[in-house]
Amino acid sequence: MKFLKFAIGLCLGLVLIAMPVSQFYTSDLDSLETITVQQGGRKKPLDTVAQETVAKIYGATTYKHDGIQESAMETFMSLWLNNRNWNEEPFVLVSYRPLKAMAGLDVEQKRFSFETLMRNPTLGEVVRAAHRKQSDDADLTRDEREALTVEERLQLMLSMVDDNAIAIVPHPSDIKGKWGTIQDAPNLYAPESAAPLLASFTMLKQTVFSGHLPMVDPLAKSLRQGLADLSPGVYPADSVMRREVFFNHFHPFAKAWQLYGIAFVLMLVALWVQPFNLYWTAIGTFVAGVAVQSYGFWLRMQIAGRPPVTNMYESVVWVGFGIAAIALMFELLQRSKYYLLAAAPLAVVCLILADSLPAVLDPSISPLVPVLRDNFWLSIHVPTIALSYASFALALGLGHVALGSYLFTPDATARIRLLSQLNYRVLQVGVLLLTAGIILGGIWAHFSWGRFWGWDPKETWALIALLCYLVPLHGRLVGWIGNFGISVASVVAFNAVLMAWYGVNFVLGTGLHSYGFGTGGSELMIVGVVGFDLLFVLVTAMRHQGWLGWLPGLLTKTGTAVPSKSN
């Protein structure tokens, strides 16, 4: 019976993976997707170029305007061929409200036209000030960093409105050589080879420009074959490009969080709706989520040729995976039902953030910066740190479940005791992983920067996070901290992880780990969430001390009714 319920959950997951059916629909522009482009230090399909370009400028891969919803390829081709007035289209994302207020822009509006931003004198002055500081190696303010991000979007948009925007003509002989644009073809190849290629491109351009999209397919196939025939030893195989296109459209990480969410609902039913024992169905669905996310990691590794842990986007996805995998491991070993209950919402949040904020968490695959090119140390240091964050995030979830029990069901002593024990085990794993990660990071720093420790902000806050967890663990060991204290510590101490993970990258923006820095993060949102969470802890502590005796308890069937302060 258990196996049958597990199989039902797993099959449910497989069905959901195949949804929506629209992912299998074809488009008149599909043949353009696998045309290879050399950009950003690697060879990628035109589909990836389109998605990255639109996401970087617009902040999403789907452009919505005048009641129309365009795919990234449709928008990119229109931009590349400049077949409408892009100067006046509200297409450029400006997300940072203080910068918009400073420049006199509508703070409620998210996107502005190219012309509006280019003609804004205040924005231009902030950009020039930022460039002056960069030339003097001075630290930039948040306003200046955000202004430079807007400038990058404007420059990218301007550079795309050109036949020479992308390099699609392969080098004649060198697999690592520089590719050329379509206009460079006569300089790289003999006239008899370049002339048909130029003619095919011109016909394709005119066809797309005129809107006769059904004619695109044969022209695109002819163009791609002509490019491949120029230099067969240099041009990548079609299967390599199709794999990346499949990854772009399959959206494995989005499907994973959907499965985690369904597993969470099923686990709630298994816990509180007794006639419906859906525990193993929830496990099966959760396993399907872990499997599809693992598949997504494997695909991204095949595309990038390295572990997917080198930027903020990949670390968020990896932490989401770590939360799910660690919880599943503990759940299968102990069958507590609470591991998945705590892990699923956190994994969902991580993957939703990664899936919905391409302008903040850049999902593009880029070559490694020099300091990250030692794949051995990269492969063990960064994942170890990320898995420690995942363990602490899981402890955060268990802490919230425990504190919720203290607040609403204080008489459920058996459940509270169990949650505290589970939490303690996860915290031990997190401390072990973070300690190992810091040591490995010191070894990596020695080889990369010539010293083991330099009090870099990233290093410092990782150490602070470790100390924040060591204190309650030692306090628990010697009897200073009980079940309630360990639950509070797992929630409060995670703020140190949040600072080491998010704050250093998006708020401070200083230090040797500059390859991980970003813009667009919302400090106000983070502060609001942290503030609300601390308020929740405060209210729970007041309840635990008996100061909120008027708050009714929701007695459960688990545990024995004893004073909550004894827990």
Residue pairs with C-beta under 8 A, 6 or more apart in sequence:
2 280
3 280
5 277
5 278
5 279
5 280
5 281
5 284
6 280
6 281
6 283
6 284
6 287
7 284
8 281
8 284
9 263
9 266
9 280
9 281
9 282
9 283
9 284
9 285
9 286
9 287
9 288
10 284
10 285
10 287
10 288
11 284
12 262
12 281
12 284
12 285
12 288
13 259
13 262
13 284
13 285
13 287
13 288
13 289
13 291
13 292
14 288
16 255
16 258
16 259
16 262
16 288
17 255
17 259
17 288
17 292
23 249
23 250
23 251
27 71
27 73
28 213
28 214
28 216
28 217
29 71
29 73
29 74
29 77
29 213
29 216
29 220
30 217
31 216
31 217
31 218
31 220
31 221
31 224
32 46
32 47
32 73
32 77
32 216
32 220
33 45
33 46
33 47
33 73
33 241
33 245
34 45
34 46
34 47
34 224
34 238
34 241
34 242
34 245
35 45
35 46
35 168
35 220
35 223
35 224
35 227
35 241
36 43
36 44
36 45
36 46
36 168
36 170
36 224
36 227
36 235
36 236
36 241
37 43
37 44
37 45
37 46
37 48
37 49
37 166
37 167
37 168
38 167
38 168
38 170
38 178
38 179
39 49
39 166
39 167
40 364
40 366
40 367
41 366
41 367
42 365
42 366
42 367
43 236
44 241
44 244
44 365
45 241
45 242
45 244
45 245
46 73
46 76
46 166
46 168
47 72
47 73
47 244
47 245
47 248
47 249
48 244
48 245
48 248
48 364
48 365
49 76
49 166
50 72
50 73
50 75
50 76
50 77
51 61
51 72
51 248
52 364
53 72
53 76
53 79
53 156
53 160
54 60
54 61
54 63
54 72
54 75
54 76
55 61
55 72
55 358
55 359
55 362
55 363
55 364
56 152
56 153
56 156
56 358
56 359
56 362
56 364
57 91
57 92
57 93
57 153
57 156
57 157
58 75
58 91
58 92
58 93
58 111
59 93
59 95
59 110
59 111
59 358
59 359
60 358
60 359
61 71
61 72
61 358
62 69
62 70
62 71
62 72
63 69
63 70
63 72
63 74
63 75
63 91
64 70
65 89
65 90
70 78
76 160
77 208
78 84
78 86
79 86
79 157
79 160
79 161
80 160
80 161
80 162
80 165
80 166
81 205
81 208
81 209
82 161
83 208
83 209
86 114
86 157
86 161
87 113
87 114
87 115
88 113
88 114
88 115
89 113
89 114
90 109
90 111
90 112
90 113
91 111
91 113
91 114
91 157
92 111
92 112
92 113
92 114
92 117
92 150
92 153
92 154
92 157
93 110
93 111
93 153
93 359
94 100
94 105
94 110
94 111
94 112
94 117
94 150
95 110
95 146
95 359
95 360
95 520
96 142
96 143
96 146
96 519
96 520
97 107
98 142
98 143
99 123
99 126
99 143
99 146
99 147
99 150
100 106
100 107
100 109
101 107
102 122
102 126
102 143
103 120
103 122
103 123
103 126
104 120
104 122
105 112
105 116
105 120
114 154
114 157
114 158
117 123
117 150
117 154
118 154
123 147
123 150
126 143
126 144
126 147
127 144
127 147
127 148
127 150
127 151
129 144
130 140
130 144
130 145
130 147
130 148
131 148
133 139
133 140
133 144
134 140
139 509
139 510
140 148
140 509
142 507
142 509
142 519
145 509
145 519
146 519
146 520
148 519
149 519
149 520
159 165
163 181
163 182
163 183
163 205
164 181
164 182
164 183
164 184
165 181
166 181
167 178
167 179
167 180
167 181
167 184
168 179
168 181
168 182
168 227
169 179
169 180
169 181
169 182
169 184
169 185
169 188
169 189
169 197
169 227
169 230
170 179
170 227
170 230
170 231
170 234
170 235
171 177
171 178
171 179
171 180
171 188
171 231
171 234
172 188
172 189
172 230
172 231
172 234
173 231
173 233
173 234
174 234
175 233
175 234
177 234
180 187
180 188
182 197
182 198
182 201
185 193
185 194
185 197
185 198
186 194
186 198
188 194
189 197
189 230
193 230
196 226
197 223
197 226
197 227
197 230
200 219
200 222
200 223
200 226
201 223
203 219
204 216
204 219
204 220
204 223
207 213
207 215
207 216
207 219
208 216
224 238
227 235
228 235
228 238
243 299
243 302
243 303
244 303
246 299
247 296
247 299
247 300
247 303
250 296
250 299
251 355
252 292
252 293
252 295
252 296
252 299
253 293
253 296
253 317
253 320
253 351
253 354
253 355
254 351
254 355
255 289
255 292
256 289
256 290
256 292
256 293
256 296
256 320
256 321
256 324
256 347
256 351
257 289
257 320
257 347
257 348
257 350
257 351
257 352
257 355
258 289
259 285
259 286
259 288
259 289
259 292
260 286
260 289
260 324
260 343
260 344
260 347
260 348
260 351
261 344
261 348
262 285
263 282
263 283
263 285
263 286
263 289
263 340
263 344
264 282
264 340
264 341
264 344
264 345
264 348
266 278
266 281
266 282
266 285
267 278
267 279
267 282
267 337
267 340
267 341
267 344
268 341
269 276
269 278
269 282
270 276
270 277
270 278
270 279
270 281
270 282
270 337
271 337
271 341
279 337
282 340
283 331
283 332
283 340
286 324
286 328
286 340
286 344
287 328
289 324
289 347
290 321
290 324
290 325
290 328
293 317
293 320
293 321
293 324
293 351
294 321
297 308
297 317
297 318
297 321
300 308
300 314
300 365
301 307
301 308
303 365
304 365
306 368
306 375
306 378
307 375
307 378
307 379
307 382
307 383
308 314
308 317
308 318
309 315
309 318
309 378
309 382
309 383
309 386
310 368
310 372
310 378
310 382
310 515
311 362
311 366
311 515
311 516
312 361
312 362
312 505
312 516
312 518
313 354
313 361
313 362
313 363
315 382
315 386
315 501
315 516
316 350
316 351
316 353
316 354
316 361
317 350
317 351
317 354
318 383
318 386
318 387
318 390
319 350
319 386
319 387
319 389
319 390
319 393
319 501
320 346
320 347
320 349
320 350
320 351
320 354
320 390
321 347
321 390
322 386
322 387
322 389
322 390
322 391
322 393
323 343
323 346
323 347
323 350
323 390
323 393
323 394
323 397
324 343
324 344
324 347
325 390
326 343
326 387
326 390
326 391
326 394
326 426
326 429
327 339
327 340
327 342
327 343
327 344
327 394
328 339
328 340
328 343
330 336
330 339
330 422
330 425
330 426
331 337
331 339
331 340
334 422
336 418
336 422
338 398
338 401
338 418
338 419
338 422
339 394
339 398
339 422
341 397
341 401
342 394
342 397
342 398
342 400
342 401
343 394
343 397
345 397
346 393
346 394
346 396
346 397
350 393
353 361
354 361
354 363
357 520
359 520
360 518
360 519
360 520
360 521
361 518
362 518
368 378
369 515
371 448
371 449
371 512
371 515
372 378
372 515
374 444
374 447
374 448
377 440
377 443
377 444
377 447
377 448
378 444
380 440
381 437
381 440
381 441
381 443
381 444
384 433
384 436
384 437
384 440
385 433
385 434
385 437
385 438
385 441
385 462
387 433
387 437
388 430
388 431
388 433
388 434
388 436
388 437
389 430
389 434
389 497
389 501
391 426
391 427
391 429
391 430
391 433
392 427
392 430
392 434
392 465
392 469
392 490
392 493
392 494
392 497
393 494
393 497
394 426
394 430
395 423
395 426
395 427
395 430
395 490
395 494
396 490
396 491
396 494
398 419
398 422
398 423
398 426
398 487
398 490
399 423
399 486
399 487
399 488
399 489
399 490
399 491
400 491
400 536
401 419
402 416
402 419
402 420
402 423
402 483
402 487
403 487
403 488
403 491
403 536
403 537
403 540
404 540
405 412
405 415
405 416
405 419
406 416
406 484
406 487
406 540
406 543
406 544
406 564
406 567
407 539
407 540
407 543
407 551
408 553
408 554
409 415
409 553
409 554
409 555
409 556
409 559
410 416
410 543
410 544
410 553
410 564
410 567
411 553
411 555
411 556
411 559
411 560
411 561
411 562
411 564
412 555
412 556
412 558
412 559
413 559
413 560
413 561
413 562
413 564
413 566
413 567
414 558
414 559
414 560
415 556
415 558
415 559
416 483
416 559
416 567
417 483
417 567
419 487
420 482
420 483
420 484
420 486
420 487
423 486
423 487
423 490
424 473
424 476
424 486
427 469
427 472
427 473
427 486
427 490
428 473
430 469
431 466
431 469
431 470
431 473
434 462
434 465
434 466
434 469
435 466
437 462
438 459
438 462
438 463
438 466
441 459
441 462
442 452
442 453
443 452
445 451
445 452
445 453
445 454
445 459
446 452
449 512
453 459
454 512
456 511
456 512
456 513
457 504
457 508
457 510
457 511
457 513
458 500
458 504
458 511
458 512
458 513
458 516
461 496
461 499
461 500
461 503
461 504
462 500
464 496
464 499
464 500
465 493
465 496
465 497
465 499
465 500
468 493
468 496
469 489
469 493
471 489
472 481
472 485
472 486
472 489
472 490
472 493
475 481
475 485
475 489
476 482
476 485
476 486
481 489
482 567
483 567
484 541
484 544
484 567
488 537
488 540
488 541
491 533
491 537
492 534
492 537
495 530
498 526
498 530
502 521
502 526
504 511
504 513
505 513
505 516
505 517
505 518
505 521
506 517
506 518
506 519
506 520
506 521
506 523
507 521
507 523
509 517
539 548
542 548
543 551
543 564
544 564
544 565
545 565
546 564
546 565
555 561
